[in-house]
Amino acid sequence: MFTGLIQTLGTIESTSRQSQNLVFTISAREIVPELTVGDSVAINGVCLTAETISSPAATFTATAVRETLERTTLGNASR
């Protein structure tokens, strides 16, 4: 069960394909300073894991696997 609070709205800066997965680069100035690799972040209601963090750019990356893309609205993000 999700028990977190929405802290900010981010922006999808870019997406890139890795095989059947989709890697999101998200800009979110308010939370990037608090993020650590491995943190769970809700993106469009889908919990994904922060994989890389760029403090100067205030961005982080997260990967959605094929199953997630097929079953959620995240699959529409690269279209």
Secondary structure, DSSP 8 states (H G I E B T S, - for coil): ----------EEEEEEEETTEEEEEEE-TTTGGG--TT-EEEETTEEEE--EEETTTTEEEEEE-HHHHHHSGGGGTT-
